[in-house]
Amino acid sequence: MPQYPIVPIAIAVLLLMILTSAIRILREYERGVIFRLGRLIGGDGLKGPGLILLIPVIDKMVKVSLRTVVMDVPTQDVITRDNVSIKVNAVVYFRVVEPQKAIVGVENFLVATSQLSQTTLRSVLGQSDLDDLLSQREKINLKLQQIIDMHTEPWGVKVSNVEVKQIDLPQEMQRAMAKQAEAERERRSKIIAAEGEYQASQRLADAAKILASEPSALTLRYLQTLREIATEKNSTTIFPVPIDLLKPFLKMSVNKEE
């Protein structure tokens, strides 16, 4: 039975393991933070993308992704400035721009950013009125983004956008807002109707003035009314006769009697 040399095989396996641990390949969106004997090498210790060669045992590499992270902020219980209890959740868009700071400056930048987003969401919304939360969503989103980004900058994290996704109101507040909206719509409806009546009365007053100043216009309007009545299929037609048209006949009858 052939005997294989154990020592050369062990050495070959050890060399293969060392070689494997010394070679790293980073994708385009990845960067490697290199620690040599516990210290960052080359100033910032940043390597990649592509092929990375490490000194076995001495060098340690931590991979960091530069892609944008979409993080959901869990639902938070918030009491607004006007003492309304609501539930709010949001989403935060951020990415690592300085990997060495993201690794050295904070223990876990993902957890830290999530916790910071939750506390900032409660703080900012608690300083706003409910009407502002519902009507000025973009302004509040911008304020949240600026505050969170200011605190994550030392960690090498850039917050690009923050969006408040949903605001859950209590049932009592929803009913009150529905009644308020209904009352507002009714008020607008009454104002529009009153405005229409006012404009119609103005037009009628103008028409009356024109007809009073121009008797011929009144006669033409009378004849037009007769025409409209004649077009209808009525067996009996009753229409008024202006007294001015009968005055000549009345005068003639008075003269004959005299």
C-alpha positions as MATLAB code, in Angstrom:
seq = 'MPQYPIVPIAIAVLLLMILTSAIRILREYERGVIFRLGRLIGGDGLKGPGLILLIPVIDKMVKVSLRTVVMDVPTQDVITRDNVSIKVNAVVYFRVVEPQKAIVGVENFLVATSQLSQTTLRSVLGQSDLDDLLSQREKINLKLQQIIDMHTEPWGVKVSNVEVKQIDLPQEMQRAMAKQAEAERERRSKIIAAEGEYQASQRLADAAKILASEPSALTLRYLQTLREIATEKNSTTIFPVPIDLLKPFLKMSVNKEE';
ca = [
       0.000    0.000    0.000;
       1.588    3.263   -1.112;
       2.261    5.839    1.565;
       1.824    9.496    0.760;
       4.129   12.069    2.334;
       1.980   13.725    4.982;
       4.208   16.728    5.649;
       4.329   18.038    2.033;
       0.582   17.594    1.697;
      -0.035   19.488    4.932;
       2.274   22.265    3.810;
       0.508   22.476    0.436;
      -2.913   22.662    2.077;
      -1.674   25.351    4.472;
      -0.224   27.393    1.622;
      -3.493   27.063   -0.297;
      -5.460   28.275    2.701;
      -3.103   31.195    3.182;
      -3.311   32.101   -0.494;
      -7.086   31.893   -0.420;
      -7.291   34.146    2.616;
      -4.911   36.635    1.000;
      -6.979   37.163   -2.150;
     -10.228   39.158   -2.114;
     -12.396   40.330   -4.982;
     -14.633   43.344   -4.453;
     -17.555   44.274   -6.687;
     -17.997   47.710   -8.218;
     -20.286   48.878   -5.428;
     -18.080   47.483   -2.634;
     -15.102   48.896   -0.800;
     -12.738   47.211    1.642;
     -11.461   48.871    4.816;
      -8.059   47.282    5.565;
      -6.655   46.982    9.080;
      -3.033   45.980    9.446;
      -2.222   44.886   12.964;
      -5.296   46.788   14.106;
      -4.490   50.061   12.346;
      -5.829   51.521    9.109;
      -3.251   51.263    6.342;
      -2.490   53.915    3.763;
      -4.132   56.720    5.726;
      -7.736   55.740    5.085;
      -7.262   51.991    4.632;
      -9.656   51.965    1.671;
      -9.305   49.460   -1.159;
     -11.370   48.354   -4.130;
     -13.056   47.554   -6.315;
     -11.352   44.627   -8.063;
      -8.634   42.265   -6.862;
      -7.277   42.887   -3.364;
      -4.168   41.201   -1.949;
      -3.868   40.909    1.810;
      -1.068   39.814    4.052;
      -2.358   36.673    5.763;
      -2.907   36.878    9.508;
      -1.668   40.477    9.570;
      -4.337   42.185    7.416;
      -8.042   42.165    8.116;
     -10.618   43.534    5.707;
     -14.169   44.739    6.345;
     -16.420   45.047    3.286;
     -18.772   48.015    2.984;
     -21.486   48.453    0.359;
     -21.866   51.880   -1.270;
     -25.368   51.217   -2.591;
     -28.348   53.218   -1.340;
     -30.073   51.557    1.604;
     -33.867   51.824    1.902;
     -34.714   51.528    5.574;
     -38.229   51.376    7.010;
     -38.687   53.304   10.237;
     -41.053   51.309   12.499;
     -44.372   52.856   13.480;
     -43.905   55.432   16.211;
     -46.458   56.753   18.716;
     -46.348   60.536   18.526;
     -48.260   63.237   20.397;
     -48.457   66.384   18.298;
     -48.141   69.902   19.642;
     -51.938   70.241   19.730;
     -52.206   67.044   21.846;
     -53.374   64.603   19.189;
     -52.090   61.022   19.532;
     -51.092   59.555   16.158;
     -49.079   56.645   14.758;
     -46.500   57.471   12.095;
     -44.044   55.440   10.048;
     -41.462   56.572    7.523;
     -38.753   55.420    5.132;
     -35.150   56.656    5.012;
     -32.854   56.561    1.972;
     -29.132   56.711    2.748;
     -25.772   55.395    1.597;
     -22.204   55.191    2.834;
     -19.934   57.839    1.294;
     -16.900   57.346    3.571;
     -16.503   53.646    4.399;
     -13.629   54.136    6.836;
     -15.772   56.437    9.002;
     -18.735   54.057    8.788;
     -16.551   51.281   10.240;
     -14.365   53.216   12.671;
     -16.721   56.018   13.725;
     -19.666   53.880   14.842;
     -20.117   50.269   15.913;
     -22.999   49.486   13.512;
     -24.014   52.307   11.203;
     -27.223   50.541   10.108;
     -28.550   50.180   13.644;
     -27.346   53.651   14.592;
     -29.085   55.252   11.602;
     -32.291   53.361   12.348;
     -32.376   54.429   15.997;
     -31.530   58.015   15.117;
     -34.343   58.091   12.533;
     -36.884   56.860   15.086;
     -35.973   59.416   17.731;
     -35.812   62.258   15.205;
     -39.211   61.295   13.774;
     -40.841   61.457   17.209;
     -39.092   64.711   18.087;
     -39.884   66.626   14.880;
     -43.489   65.480   14.562;
     -44.098   66.156   18.250;
     -43.234   69.819   17.635;
     -45.775   70.181   14.800;
     -49.536   70.601   14.721;
     -51.733   67.956   13.126;
     -52.819   70.329   10.346;
     -49.170   70.967    9.465;
     -48.453   67.231    9.345;
     -51.302   66.693    6.897;
     -50.812   69.770    4.714;
     -47.034   70.381    4.800;
     -45.683   66.870    4.318;
     -42.835   67.955    2.011;
     -41.604   70.584    4.451;
     -41.525   68.070    7.308;
     -39.751   65.480    5.135;
     -37.058   68.023    4.298;
     -36.606   68.946    7.949;
     -36.251   65.282    8.927;
     -33.695   64.688    6.172;
     -31.572   67.665    7.233;
     -31.534   66.730   10.916;
     -30.746   63.040   10.377;
     -28.099   63.829    7.756;
     -26.409   66.290   10.108;
     -26.057   63.608   12.801;
     -24.931   60.816   10.449;
     -22.269   62.902    8.693;
     -19.543   61.987   11.266;
     -20.309   58.328   10.474;
     -19.674   58.789    6.746;
     -23.359   58.225    5.985;
     -25.282   60.515    3.619;
     -29.076   60.663    4.072;
     -30.553   61.622    0.703;
     -34.268   61.513    1.473;
     -36.796   60.889    4.238;
     -40.472   60.255    3.507;
     -43.306   60.055    6.032;
     -45.331   57.151    4.626;
     -48.480   56.954    6.719;
     -50.195   58.872    9.505;
     -52.829   56.900   11.429;
     -55.376   59.063   13.240;
     -57.700   57.987   16.074;
     -61.263   57.133   15.066;
     -62.661   60.128   16.963;
     -60.334   62.483   15.101;
     -61.242   60.932   11.756;
     -64.950   61.476   12.433;
     -64.336   65.049   13.550;
     -62.303   65.794   10.434;
     -64.993   64.234    8.239;
     -67.640   66.475    9.832;
     -65.401   69.485    9.411;
     -64.823   68.693    5.741;
     -68.557   68.203    5.184;
     -69.349   71.530    6.852;
     -66.709   73.245    4.734;
     -68.176   71.793    1.519;
     -71.678   72.894    2.565;
     -70.395   76.392    3.325;
     -68.775   76.650   -0.095;
     -71.935   75.355   -1.753;
     -74.055   78.015   -0.030;
     -71.577   80.753   -0.944;
     -71.587   79.674   -4.592;
     -75.410   79.545   -4.649;
     -75.683   82.996   -3.035;
     -73.148   84.397   -5.475;
     -75.176   82.977   -8.362;
     -78.391   84.543   -7.020;
     -76.619   87.873   -6.599;
     -75.280   87.853  -10.147;
     -78.691   86.807  -11.513;
     -80.434   89.640   -9.628;
     -77.909   92.117  -11.008;
     -78.570   90.943  -14.554;
     -82.335   91.143  -14.015;
     -82.019   94.659  -12.621;
     -79.925   95.713  -15.632;
     -82.479   94.160  -17.987;
     -85.336   95.976  -16.229;
     -83.527   99.292  -16.582;
     -82.984   98.727  -20.299;
     -86.606   97.739  -20.890;
     -87.851  100.743  -18.891;
     -85.711  103.154  -20.878;
     -86.532  101.615  -24.277;
     -90.286  100.911  -24.815;
     -89.545   99.338  -28.189;
     -87.368   96.756  -26.478;
     -90.312   95.864  -24.232;
     -92.553   95.458  -27.291;
     -90.011   93.187  -28.985;
     -89.724   91.106  -25.847;
     -93.529   90.827  -25.723;
     -93.693   89.672  -29.347;
     -90.939   87.136  -28.748;
     -92.889   85.724  -25.801;
     -95.968   85.388  -28.009;
     -93.919   83.513  -30.578;
     -92.627   81.096  -27.974;
     -96.161   80.454  -26.738;
     -97.444   79.913  -30.283;
     -94.885   77.180  -30.950;
     -96.317   75.046  -28.150;
     -99.250   72.736  -28.836;
    -101.827   74.371  -26.624;
    -105.559   74.366  -27.312;
    -106.042   77.600  -25.401;
    -103.535   80.447  -25.209;
    -103.878   83.258  -22.709;
    -101.505   86.166  -22.951;
    -101.492   89.628  -21.396;
    -101.968   92.752  -23.519;
    -100.103   95.915  -22.503;
    -102.462   98.712  -21.593;
    -100.473  101.073  -23.824;
    -101.692   99.227  -26.881;
    -105.334   99.744  -25.856;
    -105.113  103.451  -25.021;
    -105.915  104.660  -28.600;
    -109.043  102.505  -28.699;
    -110.131  103.718  -25.281;
    -109.751  107.337  -26.371;
    -111.814  106.713  -29.511;
    -114.647  105.164  -27.496;
    -114.674  108.119  -25.078;
    -114.855  110.619  -27.941;
    -117.809  108.792  -29.506;
    -119.749  108.840  -26.261;
    -119.216  112.562  -25.950;
];
